[in-house]
């Protein structure tokens, strides 16, 4: 149960980061991340962090759940 929650949270973080990054390339921004875009460098770091941490959560959750099934 917990692994599926972490997987969903990881996917949401990844997709939110990707969508925010793509939208910022065309001059738009997500309203709940608009405070981050006040400084362009901080905004880019936060969006890339969302993407990287989201992917790491999904990968680690799947790896840990597979290890538990083997034992």
SULQUIRA-V848616 format. One line per field, one symbol per residue. phi: phi as a letter, one per 20 degrees, with the letter a starting at -180 (. if undefined). A space follows every 50 residues. Layout:
# SULQUIRA-V848616
phi: ???
This chain:
# SULQUIRA-V848616
phi: .ffffffffffffffffffffffffdndbfffdfffffdffffffffffg ffffffffffffffffffffe
